[in-house]
Amino acid sequence: MKVRCSNGLQVSAYHGNFIQHTFGADLEIGAIDADKALGVTFGYDGKLDSKLDAHFQSALLYTAADGQRRKFVDQDAVVSMLAKEAATKLSTTSASLKDIRLGLTEKTVDVLSGYRKHFLSQAHPPGQLVMPEKLKEFCMYMLGLIKSRAFKGGNESSDRRVHEMRTIRSMGALELSLYLYPRMIALHNPEPEDGFPLPETGHLKMPPPMRLSFARVEPGAVYLVDNGQQCLLWFHSQTSPELIADLFGADKDSLQSLDPYISTIPVLETHLNAQVRNIIEFLRTMRGSKGL
């Protein structure tokens, strides 16, 4: 690790767990994660120009003990950068929607072909698609981006397209990934312990999410779909009256008896009702500043 600063300042001391063979040399750290922190003290070594900003930079290089450089890619960050770049280009330049969509496709191809060219041996046949371990869902997210209201082809009202474009530009990386590939949970056949804390950890046991394909939707099923912006409770037309009553009360025994605009689930004594309420409350706690 190396910390640099602009003219007029100098690093006077580092504080933390590291090895520094001589002062001024790079810091050597055995292992580091997002929860670790180092302190750096700066001192004046000249006169600072009050009309200019002071700058600081820290660079962290991942290398093995023998000096071999380690390479890593954060899939959420890559998708977020490409999405924000495309949204900015669409809103601030003369590039057409067709050009933006084509550019996203070409960049996706470039990433995968670059991986094949520089990191793979000749063991794979030329026509075989080989995904990087850290970018296995990359194509799926980019397809979701191209299908989003901001970038999809065909007719789309300008208000909705601009709203989506500005929303994408303001989202964090994890939030954007959930938005492009929402979480879908089956609620019609949960395990008895789903939606309740596990005795050994105290953490809520969540049902496993499903792949987002209509081919996976079962007749009579109920699903919870969450894209980080809104949460939908989806019922198949053949959902059993008993399941509806378990969720909404004995007086609700058909889809026609439900108000499609309700935004809460009533508190009942049934096991399924408690499970679904706990799952929704758990999703609510993960929303950050946004309401559910």
N, C-alpha and C positions, 0 to 999 in steps of 0.2 A: 504494500500500500504506500502511496505517495500523496502528500498534501502540498499544494502550491498556492501562492498568493501573489497579488500584484505589487508593483513597485511601491516602496515606502513601508512595506510590512515584511516581516520574516517570521518563520515558525521558531518559537523559543523553546517549546517543550511538547512532548506527547505523553499522554497518560492512559494506561490500559494494559491489557495482557498481550504482549508481543515481544519479539526479539529485534533489537536494533544494534548491529555490530559497531557502528560508529555514528555519531550524531550527524544527521544529514542524509544517511543511507535510508533505503526503503525499509519500511516496517515489515517483518515477516511474522505471519500469523498461522498457527496450525490449522484452525478451523474457525469458520465464522458463519453466522446466520442472521436473520432479520432482527433478532432480539438483542444482538450484541452492540455495544457502543464504545467508541474511543473519544477521549478528550484531547483537544489541541489548543495550546496557548500561543497567541501571536504577540509580537512586540513591534514597536516602531523602530525602523532603522534609517528613516529619512523623513522628509516632509511630504505629507499627503496633500494632494491638490483637492481643495474643497469643491471644485467644479466637476470632478470626475468621481465615478463609482470605484469602490474597492472590490476586488474579485477574489474568490476562493474556489479551489477545485480539489477534489479528492478522487484519486484513481485507484481502483482495486483490480489487480490482475490475478487470475486464477492459474496457478502453475503447479505441476507436480514437484516432488522433492528434487528430481533431476533436471528441473527447469523446463519440462515439456508444458506447453501452453494448453490449458483446458478450455473447451468451447461449450457454451450452453446457450439455449434459446428459450425465451419465455413466450409460449404460444399466445396467451392472452394479450401480452404487450404487443406482439407482432400484429395480431388482428386489429387491436385498437389503433395502432399507428396507421395502418393501411386504410382503415375506415375513416379516421379523422382527416387524413391527407386527401382522400377521395371527396369527402363532404366539403372540405375547404375549397378544393379545386372546382367543384360543381357550383359553389356559391360565389366565388370571387373571380373566376376566369371565364373565358368564352368557350371553354371545352363543352362539347355536347354530352348529353346523358349516354349516348351510344359510345362515345370515346372513353368516358369514365368507366362504364361497365367492361369494355374491352381491356382497358388498362388494368383493372382488378384481376381479370382472368389471366392476363399476360404475366403479372407479377406473381400470381400463384404458381404458374408454370415455371417461371424463372427460379423461384425458391426451390422447387422440387428437382428441377433439372440441375441446378447448382449443387444440391446435395449429392445427386447421383454422380456428377462429374468429379467432385473433389473428395468425396468421402467413401465411395463404394469401390469394392474390387470388381473385377470383371466376371465374378461368379454368377451374377444375375443376367438373365436373357435381356436383350435390348428392349423388348416390348413390355417388360414387366414393370408395373408401378411399385416402387419401393418408397415407403414413407419414413421420414426421420422419426426416431423414437419420441422426441419431444414435440413433434408436429403431426401426430397421427390424426387429429381432428381438424387440422388446418383447412383442408378442402371443404369440409362440412360447414365450418364457420363462414368461409368466403362465399359459399353458395347461399347461405342464409343472408349474408350481407347484400348480395346481388338481388335477392328476392324481397328484401325489405322495402318499405314504402318509399324510402329515400332514393333508392337506385333501381327499382324494378321498372321493366319496360311496360308499354301499354298505357292506358289511360289511368291517371292518378291526379286528383285535384292538387293544385299548386299549394294550397294551404296545408294539406296533410303532408305533402312531400317536404315542404320547407320546415314544418314542425318536426318531422322525423329527422331531417338532416341536422337541425340544431340540437336535437336531443342526443344524437349520436356523437356530436362534437363535444358535448359536455359530460358524457358518461365516463366512469372509471372503467378500467380494463375488465375486472371480474363482472361488473354489472352489464357491460356490453356483451360479453360472452353468453351470459344468461339470456339476454334479450334476443340474440341471434339464434340460440338453441335453447328454448324454454325447458323448464323442469316439468315432467308429467308423471303423476303418481296415481296408481290404481287404488280406489277406495272401496271397491265392492267385495274384495276377498282378502282383507288384511290379516296378518298374523295377530293372535290375541295380544302379544306384547307391543305391537306397533303403536306409536303415539303415546307411550308411557316411558318413564325413566327406567333405565336398566339398573338393577340392584347393585351390580358390581362397580359401576362408574357414575351413576346418577345422571348420565346423559340421555336425552330423549332418543328412543329408537325410531328412526324414520324408515318408512317403507322404501324399497329400492326404486329409483326413477326408471322410467321406461324409455325405449327408443321412440322418437317422434315419427311414427309412421301409422297411417290410417289402417294399414294391414294388421297392426297389433291391437286395434280396438275390438273388443269383444261385444257380442250382443248382450244387452241388459246390464252393461257395465257403467260405472261412475268414475270419473277422473278429475283430479285437481291439476290445473295447468297454471304455472307461474312463470312469467317472463321478466320478473323484477320490476315491472311497471304496473301491471294489473294481474289479478288472480281470478281465474275462472273455474267454476264448478260445472262440469259437463256431464249431462245425463243421456244415455242411449234411449231411444224411443221405447225399448222393451224393458226398461228398468222395472224391477218388481215393486209392487206397492208396499211390501213389508220393508224393503230397504229405504224407500222414501219416508215411510212412517218412522223408522228408526232414527233418521237424520232430522226430520222436521216436526214430528209429533203425530199422534194417532189420528188427528183430523186431516192430515195430509197423506192421501193414499194414491195420488196420481200426479203426473207432471202437470196436468191442467189445473190442479189445485194450488200450485206454487206460484208465487209472485216472482217473475224473472228479475225484478229490480231490487230485491232484498240484498243487503250487504253484510248480514250477519247470520249465524246459525243459532237457533234457540238452544238454551241450556236444558238438556234432558238427562234422564237417568240411564239411558241405554249406553251399552259399551261402545258401539260404533259412533254415536254422537260425541262421546268424550274423546275418542281417538281422533276424529276429524277436527274437533275444536282445538285439541292440543297441537296437532300438526300445523293448523293455520296460525296459531299463536306463535309457534316456533318460527314459521316463515316471516311473521310480522317483526320478530326481534332481529331478523337479519336484514331488514330493509334500510338501515341507516336513517337518514332524515326523511325518507319517503313513507307516506301512509300506505296501508294495504287496502 
